[in-house]
């Protein structure tokens, strides 16, 4: 038994090493198609695309090879960029727990945005004095380095403060949605590093009309990993969701609203559940194409704690709805 486990572990390491080599090679060989997962030499999760100029920047979390306490072992955030969806540049570590004096663990799902020439990276972390909170790093460049503002941006003293998603509406109001198991938001001030404390943290009613009946703590499907954006006047909330039934893996679902603050109406399943316990959406329109970034455990040695970021191209229906998107092999180059 012990021998089998050692052999299996060696096989995983060998195959990952081979994948690392072929991954690098494939990036330069396959000019017109990039095969999933996007990053093949480290484990990445929680993809957060940001289009800036003619480039798509992809921020990710990083699952360490070696686990501590058999749980998510995540210390830093990574950035990759592309101009054509096939040739990717690895910008390495752009922010880490070492840069956040008050945090000690769980460098979880981030999202980045630009405002007035500065870049803001919102990141959930575990605080040294316990509980989760949302940190924000600021940089003059999309590829960092990011500098922590020195204190949590959102810190309600409970465990709901994870998975921030940020969006600036046409009237200039910036929103930061977040949360597991509840969806909440704050109105960011123009400086993007503080929020309107008079209004405070707003709680979205977790109803079946908004998020459908499901098996997460609120009784709805809404789980975590919200991704908030607007398209053709319609607001979208895409998220990781738990269907009804026991021991389900996360699928992706979406809801829409006519205003940035809701009310939200359930839209449907965006991506069916896969073999990995978590999934996490990131959506971007880039050079006339629409993409859903997600994660799986499909890299050699993959597991619920060793994930890898993938991408699928999709099209919106004329009425703004989205037909369920399949996990796929990869995407073609943008000409
Ligand atoms: O990657 C750590 C956590 O797992 C994220 O914050 C969640 O969205 C889930 O993907």
Boltz pocket constraint, residues with backbone or C-beta under 6 A from the ligand:
constraints:
  - pocket:
      binder: B
      contacts: [[A, 45], [A, 46], [A, 61], [A, 72], [A, 107], [A, 108], [A, 109], [A, 124], [A, 162], [A, 163], [A, 224], [A, 225], [A, 240], [A, 278], [A, 279], [A, 280]]
      max_distance: 6.0
